[in-house]
Amino acid sequence: MRNNKIAVIGDKDSILAFKAVGADVFHVRNYFDAAETLKKLARSYAVIFITEEIAENVSEIIARYKTRPYPAVIPIPGAQGSNGFGMNGISRNVEKAIGTDILNGN
Amino acid sequence: MARLNVNPTRMELRRLKTRLKTAVRGHKLLKDKADETIRQFMVLIKENKRLREETEGEVSAALRSFLLAGAVTTAPVMEEAVAMPGYSVELETSEKNVMSVMVPQISVKEGDKKELYPYSFAGVSAELDGSIANLSEVLVKLVHLAEVEKACNMLADEIEKNRRRVNALEYVMIPQLEETIKYITMKLDENERSNTIRLMKVKSMIENRT
């Protein structure tokens, strides 16, 4: 079951640093690999951070875990900086709940 | 709006009236729930946005300085330095009930942080220390972000579901019931009238015979 740990999925440059601070890191080479890893990790980890660039390409698998309390799959920016995928997620949530994006509108 | 396919009887009428009462009550309750869920959602999503703006910059900065620190040494040295972390982060997880949605509650367990730097200082550059210290601070924030963002995801989903329920009640269920009740009442009244007329007719026929 849940092992109350943090997993980080991403490319090599972005995740090595997380290893040093005590998270379990999983290096993926391609998006297919990422999807498989995510599915496997979702069974045991409470929090899974995934770099935005990869998250964007496995979004349909991330969507599967959206309505469950655990695991929390959260996109984070990689070493290249943010591409706005995480922020878009917030806008999408607002749109879904309220009907229009009122946070970025004003 | 189409009415329901039921027999116009008194029993049916009584049954429908109770159903209407339940539907109206349920509709009111669900509407109240929607209001409150949206209020909670707004509080959370604002925090979510603030946290994300904060952490995104910090994570990128920490990762970049890590890369820079790696650039001055060779890749194997770097990997060796962080290959065996001094400790692993433990989380404390539970669930919290927000408007009957079970959202996660996650916090970093305050363990004994024996050794933040799992390497010998001789082998790597000083920048690495800084970036790792930064990142371990950001990690706490990231975990908080994870908690809030997950709650937002789940609440958004719940709000959407709830809205569909409210709309179904308001625009389908309740009008249908009202229309059917009206139809049955009219039908029963009509039966009553035709019954009275029939009696009057019979009475006059009997009177005429004698």
Interface residues (C-beta under 8 A of the other chain):
Chain A: R2 N4 K5 I6 D13 S14 L16 A17 F18 K19 A20 V21 G22 A23 D24 A46 V47 F49 K66 T67 P69 Y70 A72 I74 I76 P77 G78 A79 Q80 G81 S82 G86 M87 G89 I90 N93 V94 K96 A97 I98 L103
Chain B: I38 F41 I45 K46 N48 K49 R52 E53 T55 E56 V59 S60 A62 L63 R64 F66 L67 G70 M78 E79 A81 V82 A83 P85 G86 Y87 S88 V89 E90 L91 E92 T93 E95 M102 V103 P104 I106 K109 L116 P118 S131 I132 L135 S136 L139 L142 V143 L145 A146 E147 E149 K150 C152 N153 M154 L155 A156 D157 I159 E160
